[in-house]
Amino acid sequence: MGQITVGINGRQYRMACEDGQEEHLRRLAQDLDLRIERLRNDFGQIGDMRLTVMAALTIADELSEQGQQLRRTEDELAALQDARVVASDRAKATEAAIAAAFHSAADRIERLARALDVGRSPTVAADDLTDVASG
């Protein structure tokens, strides 16, 4: 377990952390220290505890906003996934309709070709071809 000393609001604190997390903890402490310093510059010397609480509330507010943004993003993702499913279903239905149209056209062409090959007469009447082509 790692241990470091961090400075926050002019005081030194010895902190324990997971091995390898020392630098991360230092950055977090520096961020908190900078927030407290900004609040001190904005509000003056209103007490160490009050400055620390105000900094903590600022961080909690940011965390809350990020949580709300995450929930909105998750909702948008779910809506996009639903839309993708609907679009996929529509594409499959369209593919099936196109395939059915091609099969129908192929059947009509085969019937027309058979009618031409039957040899009922040297020439096929136009009415015969129209009947086969329409149906």
C-alpha positions in Angstrom: 0.0 0.0 0.0 1.4 3.4 -1.0 1.7 6.4 1.2 2.1 10.0 0.2 1.9 13.4 1.8 -0.4 16.0 0.2 -0.8 19.7 0.9 -4.4 21.0 1.1 -5.3 24.5 2.3 -1.8 25.1 3.8 -1.8 21.8 5.7 0.0 18.6 5.1 -1.8 15.3 5.2 -0.3 11.8 5.1 -2.5 9.6 2.9 -2.6 5.9 2.1 -3.6 4.6 -1.3 -3.3 1.6 -3.6 0.1 1.0 -5.0 0.4 2.9 -8.3 -2.3 5.5 -7.3 0.0 7.9 -5.7 0.2 10.4 -8.6 -3.6 10.2 -9.1 -4.1 11.0 -5.4 -1.6 13.9 -5.7 -3.6 15.4 -8.6 -6.9 15.1 -6.7 -5.4 16.9 -3.7 -3.9 19.6 -5.9 -7.4 20.1 -7.6 -9.0 20.4 -4.1 -6.3 22.8 -3.0 -6.8 25.0 -6.1 -10.6 25.0 -5.6 -10.2 26.1 -2.0 -7.7 28.8 -3.1 -10.2 30.1 -5.7 -12.9 30.2 -3.1 -10.7 32.1 -0.7 -9.9 34.6 -3.4 -13.6 35.0 -4.3 -15.0 35.2 -0.7 -12.0 36.1 1.4 -10.9 34.4 4.6 -14.2 32.9 5.8 -12.8 30.0 7.7 -10.9 26.9 6.7 -13.8 24.6 7.4 -16.3 26.7 5.5 -13.9 26.9 2.5 -13.4 23.2 2.5 -17.1 22.5 2.7 -17.8 24.9 -0.1 -15.1 23.2 -2.2 -16.7 19.8 -1.4 -20.1 21.1 -2.4 -18.7 22.4 -5.7 -17.3 19.0 -6.4 -20.5 17.3 -5.4 -22.4 19.6 -7.7 -20.1 18.8 -10.6 -20.5 15.1 -9.9 -24.3 15.4 -9.8 -24.3 17.2 -13.2 -22.0 14.6 -14.7 -24.3 11.9 -13.4 -27.3 13.6 -15.0 -25.4 14.0 -18.2 -24.5 10.3 -18.1 -28.2 9.3 -17.6 -29.2 11.5 -20.5 -26.5 9.9 -22.7 -27.6 6.4 -21.7 -31.2 7.3 -22.5 -30.1 8.7 -25.9 -28.1 5.5 -26.5 -31.1 3.3 -25.7 -33.3 5.4 -28.1 -30.6 5.0 -30.8 -30.4 1.3 -30.2 -34.2 1.0 -30.5 -34.2 3.0 -33.7 -31.4 0.7 -35.1 -33.6 -2.3 -34.4 -36.6 -0.7 -36.1 -34.4 0.3 -39.1 -33.0 -3.2 -39.3 -36.5 -4.7 -39.2 -37.6 -2.3 -42.0 -34.6 -3.2 -44.0 -35.3 -6.9 -43.7 -39.0 -6.3 -44.7 -37.8 -4.3 -47.7 -35.3 -7.0 -48.7 -38.1 -9.6 -48.4 -40.4 -7.5 -50.6 -37.7 -7.0 -53.2 -36.9 -10.7 -53.2 -40.6 -11.5 -53.6 -40.9 -9.0 -56.5 -37.8 -10.6 -58.2 -39.2 -14.1 -57.7 -42.6 -12.9 -59.2 -40.8 -11.3 -62.1 -38.7 -14.4 -62.7 -41.9 -16.6 -62.6 -43.6 -14.3 -65.1 -40.5 -14.4 -67.4 -40.3 -18.2 -67.2 -44.0 -18.5 -68.0 -43.5 -16.1 -71.0 -40.5 -18.1 -72.1 -42.5 -21.4 -71.9 -45.3 -19.8 -73.8 -42.8 -18.8 -76.5 -41.3 -22.3 -76.6 -44.5 -24.3 -76.6 -44.7 -24.0 -80.3 -48.5 -23.9 -80.5 -48.1 -22.0 -83.6 -45.2 -20.5 -85.4 -46.1 -17.1 -84.1 -47.6 -16.5 -80.7 -50.5 -14.2 -80.5 -50.0 -10.9 -78.7 -53.0 -11.7 -76.5 -51.3 -14.9 -75.3 -48.1 -13.0 -74.3 -50.2 -10.3 -72.5 -52.0 -13.0 -70.5 -48.8 -14.6 -69.5 -47.0 -11.3 -68.7 -49.8 -10.0 -66.5 -50.2 -12.9 -64.5 
